[in-house]
Amino acid sequence: MKVRGPEVNLDADASQAIGLALHELTTNAIKHGALSSSRGRLDISWAVNQASSAGGLKLDWREHGGPLVTTPKQKGFGHTVIKRMIEQAVRGTVELTFAEEGLYWSLEAPDSIFQR
């Protein structure tokens, strides 16, 4: 697993929302994704001022080497958490791709999520 990015100070609401989304992504990766396989890898990275949304946060989650990924037939509560709920909570946008080689999730949030 690779985790990299600069230190950032998020406000409480953004911290809670992002933490919940990362928890859901981790749970799914352990049950069904890259972390369910000894060959699987997970790369998490973030950058400040790289988001197109006014210099905010860009956070990427990439899974590799796990079981082949297929798009779920139905969207449950987990999908709501990692997509719609996080977008509303941080006023950002999420990209979610069920690529065959691994799940890709990306969040772009405005700089208003940083603690002032």
N, C-alpha and C positions, 0 to 999 in steps of 0.2 A: 504494500500500500504506500502511495506517495501522497503526502499532504503538504501543500506549500502555499504561501501567501504572506503578505505583510500583516503586522498587528493592526487591528481596527477596533474601534470602540463604537458599538452599535447601541442604539437606544433600547430600552427594555422590551417594547412591543416587537421590534424587529428581531431581537435576540430570541425571544420566545417563538416567534413564527418560523424563523430559519432553523432553530433547534428542533422544532417539531417536524419540519420537512426532512431534515437530515436524519432524524430518528426513523421516520417512515422509510426513507430510502435505504438506510442500513438494515432495517428489519427485512425488507424485500430482497436485498442483496444476499442476506444470509439464508433466507428460505428458498429463493428461486434464482438468484443471479450469481454474479461473479464470486461472491464470498461463500457460495455453497460448494465450490470446487477448489481443490488444492492448487489448480493451475490458474485460478481467477485472480485478477488484479483490480484494484480500485485506485483511481487518481482523483484527488480533490484539489482544486486550486482556486484561488481568488485573487482579484486585483482591484485596486482603487483607481478611479479615473479612466477605466477602460470601458465602462458601460456607456452606451450611446445616450443614456438617460441623464444628461447633465452632470457628468463626472462622478457618478455613484459607484456602486459595487457590482462587479461581475464575478459570479460564483459558478464553477463548473464541477460536475460529478460525472466521471466516465468509468464504466465497467468494461473489462476486457477478459477474455479467456475463460469465461464461465460457460454454462449451457447456452445453446442457441436461444435467442430471444424471439418471442413472437408478441405481437400486439394483443393485449387482453381483449376478450370478446365483450366484456362489460366493464364499466368504470364504477369502482366502489369507493368507499370512504377514503382509502389510501390515495387514490387518484385525486380526490377533492383536496386532500391535505397538501399534496406536492404540486398542485397546479393552481386551482382557483383560490384556495384559502391564502396561500402565500402571496399570490399576486395582489389580492385585496389588502392583506395586512401591511405590505411594504410599498404598495402602489407601484409595483414593478411588473415585469413580464417573465414568464417561464417558457422555455423551450423543452419539450419532452419528446425524445426520439427512441422508439423501440427498435434499434438497429439490430440486425441478426447477431453481430459480433459483441454486442453489449449495450446496456441502457446508457443513454446520455441525457442528463438533466442540466439545465443552465438557468440561472436567475440573473436578471439585470434589474437593479433597484436604484432609485435616485439617491442623491447625497443627503436627502432629508432623513434617512435611516440612521445616520451617524449621530452619536451622542455629542451634544454641544456643551 
